[in-house]
Amino acid sequence: MSRKVYYIYNPLTESYERVYRSRAQRLWSKLLRLGEIIGIMALVSIGAYNLIEMPREKMLRADNEQLRAQIDDLDRRLTVALGVMDNLAERDNNFYRVMMQADPINDAQRYAGIDPDEPNISLNSLNDAELVAGVTRKMSALEQSIYTQIGSFDQLRELASQRKDRLEHIPSIQPVANKDLRQMASGYGRRVDPVYGTVRFHEGMDFSAPIGTPVYATGDGVVKTAGRSMSGYGNMIDIDHGFNYTTRFAHLNEVLVKPGQTVKRGDLIGKVGNTGKSTGPHLHYEVRLKGVPQNPVNYYFQDLTPEEYAAMVEASENAGHVMD
């Protein structure tokens, strides 16, 4: 390759004269040219990298997508598990600990300051670090909740061993056998009064059954009242179970016990009727603790399987037809 020759015009001689560059100038020129070549090569490489994904990059991208999918699935499973623990915690506070008259465990104690509730946002909007941090917080909340629940059960087991007599007296079965039930007419909570049409709080559960269906004592105790009530309950039985528990059985067709009589759980005490302020044959059943109405559905733990209990809870929540 021939060298480039440079000339410069000399006005004094009115001619072009050849220019001889110094060695430093020639070296600088070569460096500039080399820099241009390197710059062009760098631009080409960057473009190729952005436009053409190498096999290794494809593999890393696929691995990353698979890992994120696994984390998303773990997040969903943790959310379900926390929901199960919340339901268990609610029953622990509102039934097991009430039954043993132990103080409930609040959220601060149960989760030890960890907030299990996550913002309701799409996982796709989180970067990888935020997603992992959120899943980690949920895992910590679940671990703490399980640890607290185990401690609660240990405490309740100790209380139960010390208070066996209490367990015999606390209402813990259905007052009407499942085989005799027509349907769950209404559960505990706010309902529309069938006679007056106003919304009121229904303090018990209504069991629809044929007149004459047996009604059983739900725990050991002493009959307080037995007979006709003047308050719309019709023929009614109240049982004092001790330990601050009482039960009420209303609208009976027959009363088979007397005030002062001692009864055991499962004893026949009356028969279903349609007396008092009632719109059809049924038993109105209440459980009270220290005079305060409780949700009876929490007190059927001795005669229902888990499947039967779940069906009872669903029926009591969905039933809206009050019969008294």
Secondary structure, DSSP 4 states (H G I P E B T S, - for coil): -PPP-EEEEETTTTEEEEE---HHHHHHHHHHHHHHHHHHHHHHHHHHHHHS--HHHHHHHHHHHHHHHHHHHHHHHHHHHHHHHHHHHHHIIIIIHHHTTPPPPPHHHHHTT---------GGGS-HHHHHHHHHHHHHHHHHHHHHHHHHHHHHHHHHHH-HHHHHHS--S-SS-GGG-SEEEE-SEEEE-TTT--EEEE-SEEEE--TT-EEE-SSSEEEEEEEE-SSS--EEEEEEEETTEEEEEEEEEEE---TT-EE-TT-EEEEEB--SS-SSSEEEEEEEETTEEE-GGGG-TTT--HHHHHHHHHHHHH-B----
